[in-house]
Amino acid sequence: MAKHKAATQITIASIQEKTTYHELVDRYWKAGVVLALAITAAILIPAYRNERAEKSHHEIWDELRGQADLGSGMFGQVRGGAPTALSGFADQHRGEDIGAWAKALEIGAEVQSDKLDEAAKASADLRANWPDHLLNHPVIPKGDTAVALPEAIQSGKERLQAWEKEHAFLFSNPDLTADAPRVKIHTNKGDIVVGLYVDRAPKHAANFLELCKQGFYNGTKFHRVVRGSLIQGGDPNSISGDPETWGQGGPQATIEPEIDPQLRHFRGTLSAWKTPGEVNSHGSQFVITTADQTQVNDQNVIFGRVLEGLSVIDTIESGAVVGDRPQDPAVIESTEVL
């Protein structure tokens, strides 16, 4: 019987031996992952930062657009923001271009409000804090030359002041004569000093002056207040009479008109009251304008102007009224001829 040989142990070898590449992968795969992450971060993080910076940039300009009330879109309406808000925004971004543009908008807002002194101050601030900005370069034409924004504001202000001085009659009434009488009206809200045009409305000025010397107005009230227009006083009925009769009292005598075409009803004008439909002025009642009322220039006689106490007039005007009747009327305590 044939004998069988014992089984031989067999080892199956890999048909593919490891290459140098495989060995490198086995040895350095972790480092490779770390390197790949680092490269990815190096690319993505700056991109993210740039995106955030761009977003922040847009947010800042959007904030300025809101402060300046610029509207939205290409054809958004420019209404002009509050100068104080624009000034604060410019201070917050001092040294940045956007701060200079905010300062320029502040200048525009001040010019629009006719506050040329404030516009000039803002222009100086623009020059001092953003000296290299485009707005400080000569880009605004002036004749055959060019000037920067601050110089344009200053020269424009000077030209306007010169023009207003030359045409002063368009903005205020003529000065009083050197010897013009003055009267201090003492009220429970403060004192008002008026000067009288004795040379232009002599009868009206003399009548008012005489009543003041007599103490006629003592205890009378400013019985009528029209917001944004006038305050009216001088009726003796307002001392103790029924409020329904206020505005109906006073001397029987009236005063013939003395209309001077060079006198206009600017704010702070003292003029005689005239009952609607009448030609002559009332014998005692007078009006002080709280705003320009040039539509009555040829109707009511101007015989004086306020020299001191416009703030008192504003206080009297600002009180509560029903219709044109003040609820707590100011009282003339006394009058003093100065």
Summary of the structure (lengths in Angstrom):
residues: 338
radius of gyration: 40.9
end to end distance: 161.7
largest distance: 170.3
contacts: 923
relative contact order: 0.09
helix: 43%
strand: 16%
